[in-house]
């Protein structure tokens, strides 16, 4: 049982987290020894510097990730976090990359996903070290750098001799325990540009843009359309009467600029957002568009995806004890080469990827469907020593009953066989990951550190 608390280091934790949040660690083009760009590299170096000030020997694993370690023994217990974040997006009322402390919360992109939990884990291990507690396992906190964009850091770690923990947790989800994660399938839908014969009276979509990441519900979508503006405005009035997302129109350079403002959410929970792209497609589907690569994509995606988040029209809807399949249309962009859209799918643990992919390709004919990234479902039995220990650790600190859950999100728990997601959102709390004004409650930051510290004691002392 834990006999100390991270509350005594509350101010120190806040200061450390704000320093990390001030770094815009969005993946960018590689530069020299910075495989994920300067922002992610700077966050890694800053975190390792904070760890060294806490008297840890840190390891920079070829700038793909870093880690610190404490304890003795042949067995390794892993705590897997990440420092990269998704782009800020729109709708913020505070600076996304500053670390703003207000009303008991710390705001910033990555506050809950996953810089805050990373700081909590670091201070949890520091408290154990500071109290000179002997451990019979080595505890390694891993600071990943490519969780939001493909997990190449974990692949690099495994291929280059990184030790695989016998047990691991990833504080990148919810308490009490996520012991099952749905399968993940991310797709790219492409339509190449082709010569178009001009038709009289039709409407031409010249550009359509929304979103930046496939695993984020896009909050804004813009469209440039040319033709009979009066027709568009009349249809827009009809559409806006009953639509949960309104679309505005502005004339510029002889064209209409349409803008839809929705609500962002994590791509694994698309039903919690309002997908501005999906609403724009639904509107454009009402119009007589001249045929080009954009209109082909618009009509196809509106027909088979539209406002649905469960894949019914694609013939891929499924459900089991782990929940229902979810689908997010994450981005859409037009270039001189053509059109590209991103689709993020989370499928139940008893569903297989191949039939899902085949069904989509069987429906969508106008676009080429390419698999970009996938992960199979992940499951650790509830009666395993790892889960039993985590239940005890959670209950001793919170006084509340621990239980297991399933999620659609993909955490680094999948990176290792005997690993589960453990924190950092508490039951009843609102998840703001991938949303504007993302935050972590300071009390939750401290409590998360205490729970992780107790988990280390239960499983490694």
Residue pairs with C-beta under 8 A, 6 or more apart in sequence:
1 396
1 454
1 457
2 396
2 397
2 450
2 453
2 454
2 457
4 127
4 131
4 453
5 446
5 450
6 13
6 120
6 123
6 124
6 127
6 446
6 449
6 450
6 453
7 446
7 450
9 123
9 126
9 127
10 442
10 446
12 123
13 119
13 120
13 123
13 445
13 446
13 449
14 101
14 106
14 442
14 445
16 50
16 119
16 122
16 123
17 99
17 106
17 111
17 115
17 116
17 119
17 440
17 445
18 98
18 99
18 101
18 106
18 108
19 46
19 50
19 99
20 43
20 46
20 47
20 50
20 83
20 99
20 110
20 115
20 118
20 119
21 97
21 98
21 99
21 106
21 108
21 109
21 110
21 111
21 115
22 97
22 98
22 99
22 108
23 39
23 42
23 43
23 46
23 97
24 39
24 85
24 88
24 96
24 97
24 109
25 39
25 40
25 42
25 43
25 83
25 84
25 85
25 110
26 37
26 39
26 40
26 84
26 85
26 86
26 87
27 36
27 37
27 39
27 40
27 84
27 146
27 148
27 149
28 36
28 37
28 38
28 39
28 40
29 37
30 36
30 37
31 37
31 38
33 41
33 62
33 63
34 40
34 41
34 63
35 62
35 63
35 64
35 145
35 152
36 63
36 64
36 84
36 145
36 146
36 149
36 153
40 83
40 84
40 145
40 146
41 63
41 145
43 83
43 84
43 115
43 145
44 60
44 63
44 65
44 66
44 83
44 143
44 145
45 60
47 66
47 83
47 118
47 122
47 143
48 58
48 60
48 66
48 68
48 143
49 58
50 119
50 122
51 58
51 68
51 122
52 58
54 122
54 123
54 126
54 129
55 126
55 129
56 68
56 69
56 70
56 125
56 126
56 129
57 68
57 69
58 66
58 67
58 68
59 66
59 67
59 68
59 69
60 66
61 67
61 156
61 157
61 160
61 162
62 156
62 160
63 145
64 145
64 146
64 152
64 153
64 156
64 157
65 142
65 143
65 144
65 145
65 153
65 154
65 156
65 157
66 142
66 143
67 140
67 141
67 142
67 143
68 122
68 125
68 140
68 141
69 138
69 139
69 140
69 141
70 125
70 128
70 129
70 135
70 138
70 139
71 77
71 134
71 135
71 136
71 137
71 138
71 139
71 460
72 134
72 135
72 136
72 137
72 138
73 135
73 136
73 137
73 138
75 136
75 137
75 138
75 166
75 167
76 137
76 138
76 139
76 140
76 163
76 164
76 165
76 166
77 137
77 138
77 139
77 140
77 165
77 166
77 167
77 168
77 456
77 459
77 460
78 139
78 140
78 141
78 142
78 165
78 167
78 168
78 169
78 416
78 419
79 121
79 125
79 139
79 140
79 141
79 142
79 168
79 169
79 170
79 171
79 452
80 142
80 144
80 168
80 169
80 170
80 172
80 412
80 413
80 415
80 416
80 419
81 114
81 117
81 118
81 121
81 141
81 142
81 143
81 144
81 170
81 171
81 172
81 412
82 114
82 118
82 143
82 144
82 145
82 146
82 147
82 148
82 172
82 412
83 110
83 114
83 115
83 118
83 143
83 144
83 145
84 144
84 145
84 146
84 147
84 148
84 149
85 109
85 110
85 113
85 115
85 148
86 109
86 148
86 212
86 213
86 215
86 216
86 434
87 109
87 212
87 213
88 96
88 97
88 109
88 436
89 212
89 216
89 219
89 264
89 434
89 435
89 436
90 219
90 220
90 264
90 436
91 219
91 264
91 435
91 436
91 437
92 436
92 437
93 436
93 437
94 100
94 102
94 107
94 108
94 437
95 108
96 108
96 109
96 436
96 438
97 108
97 109
98 108
99 106
99 107
99 108
100 106
100 107
100 108
101 107
101 442
104 441
104 442
104 443
105 439
105 440
105 441
105 442
106 116
106 439
106 440
106 442
106 445
107 437
107 438
107 439
108 115
108 438
108 439
109 438
110 116
110 438
111 432
111 438
111 439
111 440
112 424
112 425
112 431
112 432
112 433
112 438
112 439
112 440
113 172
113 433
113 434
113 438
114 147
114 171
114 172
116 424
116 440
116 445
116 448
117 171
117 172
117 423
117 424
117 448
118 141
118 143
118 171
119 445
120 171
120 423
120 424
120 445
120 446
120 448
120 449
120 452
121 141
121 171
121 449
121 452
122 141
123 449
124 449
124 450
124 452
124 453
124 456
125 139
125 141
125 452
125 453
125 456
127 449
127 453
128 135
128 139
128 453
128 456
128 457
133 457
133 461
134 461
135 456
135 460
135 461
136 460
136 461
137 166
137 459
137 460
139 456
139 460
140 163
140 165
142 157
142 412
144 151
144 153
144 154
144 412
145 153
146 152
146 153
146 154
147 153
147 172
147 412
148 213
148 215
149 213
150 373
151 373
151 375
151 412
151 415
154 412
154 415
158 164
164 416
164 417
165 416
165 418
165 419
166 418
167 385
167 386
167 418
167 419
167 459
168 413
168 415
168 416
168 418
168 419
168 420
169 390
169 413
169 419
169 420
169 421
169 422
169 423
169 452
169 455
170 411
170 412
170 413
170 415
170 419
170 420
170 421
170 422
171 421
171 422
171 423
171 424
171 448
171 452
172 409
172 411
172 412
172 413
172 421
172 423
172 424
173 407
173 409
173 411
173 413
173 421
173 422
173 423
173 424
173 425
174 405
174 407
174 421
174 423
174 424
174 425
174 426
174 427
174 431
175 394
175 398
175 422
175 423
175 424
175 425
175 426
175 427
175 451
176 390
176 391
176 394
176 400
176 402
176 403
176 404
176 405
176 422
176 427
177 387
177 390
177 391
177 394
177 402
177 403
177 404
177 405
177 420
177 421
177 422
178 404
178 405
178 406
178 407
178 411
178 413
178 420
178 421
178 422
179 379
179 380
179 381
179 382
179 387
179 404
179 405
179 406
179 420
180 322
180 349
180 377
180 378
180 379
180 380
180 404
180 405
180 406
180 407
181 377
181 378
181 379
181 406
181 407
181 408
181 409
181 410
181 411
181 413
181 414
181 421
182 268
182 322
182 323
182 325
182 326
182 346
182 347
182 348
182 349
182 377
182 406
182 407
182 408
183 346
183 347
183 348
183 349
183 351
183 352
183 353
183 374
183 375
183 376
183 377
184 344
184 345
184 346
184 373
184 374
184 375
184 410
185 344
185 345
185 346
185 347
185 353
185 356
185 357
185 371
185 373
185 374
186 214
186 215
186 342
186 343
186 344
186 345
186 371
186 372
186 373
186 374
187 342
187 343
187 344
187 345
187 357
187 360
187 369
187 370
187 371
187 372
188 340
188 341
188 342
188 343
188 369
188 370
188 372
189 297
189 301
189 340
189 341
189 342
189 343
189 364
189 367
189 368
189 369
189 370
190 338
190 339
190 340
190 367
190 368
190 370
191 293
191 294
191 296
191 297
191 338
191 339
191 366
191 367
191 368
192 293
192 337
192 338
193 292
193 293
193 336
193 337
193 338
193 339
194 292
194 293
196 290
196 291
196 292
198 290
199 290
199 291
201 227
201 228
201 288
202 227
202 288
202 289
202 290
203 225
203 226
203 227
203 228
203 231
203 232
203 287
203 288
203 289
203 290
204 225
204 226
204 227
204 289
204 290
204 292
205 223
205 224
205 225
205 284
205 289
205 292
205 294
205 295
205 298
206 224
206 225
206 226
206 255
206 294
206 334
207 222
207 223
207 224
207 294
207 334
208 221
208 222
208 223
208 224
208 280
208 284
208 294
208 298
208 332
208 333
208 334
208 339
209 221
209 222
209 223
209 332
209 333
209 334
210 218
210 220
210 221
210 222
210 260
210 276
210 277
210 280
210 331
210 332
210 333
211 218
211 221
211 277
211 330
211 331
211 332
211 342
212 218
212 331
213 267
213 330
213 331
213 342
214 267
214 328
214 330
214 331
214 342
214 343
214 344
214 372
215 266
215 267
215 268
215 328
215 330
215 344
215 434
216 264
216 265
216 266
216 267
216 328
216 330
216 434
217 262
217 263
217 264
217 265
217 266
217 267
217 270
217 272
217 273
217 274
217 275
217 328
217 330
217 434
218 262
218 264
218 275
218 276
218 277
218 329
218 330
218 331
218 332
219 261
219 262
219 263
219 264
219 273
219 274
219 276
219 436
220 259
220 260
220 261
220 262
220 276
221 259
221 260
221 262
221 276
221 277
221 279
221 280
221 332
222 257
222 258
222 259
222 260
223 257
223 258
223 259
223 280
223 284
224 255
224 256
224 257
224 258
225 232
225 255
225 256
225 258
225 284
225 287
226 254
226 255
226 256
227 290
229 249
229 251
229 256
231 287
232 249
232 256
232 258
232 287
233 249
233 256
235 283
235 286
235 287
236 247
236 249
236 258
236 283
238 286
239 247
239 282
239 283
239 286
240 246
240 247
243 279
243 282
243 283
244 274
244 279
245 260
245 261
245 262
245 274
245 275
245 276
245 279
246 260
246 261
247 258
247 259
247 260
247 279
247 280
247 283
248 258
248 259
248 261
249 256
249 257
249 258
250 256
250 257
250 259
251 257
258 280
258 283
260 276
260 277
260 279
260 280
260 283
261 276
262 273
262 274
262 275
262 276
262 277
262 279
263 273
263 274
264 273
264 434
264 435
264 436
265 272
265 273
265 434
265 435
266 272
266 409
266 431
266 433
266 434
266 435
267 328
267 330
267 344
267 434
268 326
268 328
268 344
268 346
268 407
268 408
268 409
268 410
269 326
269 408
269 409
269 431
270 309
270 326
270 327
270 328
271 309
271 326
275 307
275 309
275 328
275 329
277 329
277 331
277 332
278 305
278 306
278 307
278 329
279 307
281 298
281 301
281 302
281 305
281 306
281 329
282 302
282 306
282 307
284 298
284 302
285 298
285 299
285 302
285 303
285 306
289 295
289 298
289 299
293 334
293 338
293 339
294 334
294 339
296 339
296 366
296 367
297 332
297 339
297 341
297 366
297 367
299 366
300 364
300 365
300 366
300 367
301 329
301 332
301 341
301 364
301 367
303 313
304 313
304 314
304 363
304 364
305 313
305 314
305 327
305 329
305 343
306 313
308 327
309 326
309 327
309 328
310 317
310 324
310 325
310 326
310 327
311 317
311 325
311 327
311 345
311 356
313 363
314 327
314 359
314 360
314 363
314 364
315 359
315 362
315 363
316 325
316 327
316 345
316 347
316 356
316 359
316 360
317 324
317 325
318 324
318 325
318 347
318 348
318 351
319 325
319 348
320 348
320 349
320 350
320 351
321 349
321 406
322 348
322 349
322 350
322 377
322 406
323 348
323 406
323 408
324 348
325 345
325 346
325 347
325 348
325 351
325 356
326 345
326 346
326 408
327 343
327 344
327 345
328 343
328 344
328 345
329 341
329 342
329 343
330 342
330 343
330 344
331 340
331 341
331 342
332 339
332 340
332 341
332 342
333 339
333 340
333 341
339 367
341 367
342 372
343 360
345 356
346 408
346 409
346 410
347 353
347 356
347 377
348 377
349 377
349 379
349 406
350 377
351 377
353 374
353 376
357 369
357 371
360 369
361 369
375 410
375 414
378 413
378 414
378 419
380 386
380 387
380 418
380 419
380 420
381 387
382 404
384 418
385 459
386 418
386 419
386 420
386 459
387 404
387 420
389 455
389 458
389 459
390 402
390 420
390 422
390 455
390 458
390 459
391 402
391 403
392 402
392 458
393 451
393 454
393 455
393 457
393 458
393 459
394 400
394 402
394 422
394 451
394 454
394 455
395 401
395 402
396 454
396 458
397 447
397 450
397 451
397 454
398 447
398 451
400 427
407 421
409 421
411 421
412 419
413 419
413 420
413 421
422 451
422 452
422 455
423 448
423 451
423 452
424 440
424 444
424 445
424 448
425 431
425 444
426 444
426 447
429 441
429 444
432 438
432 439
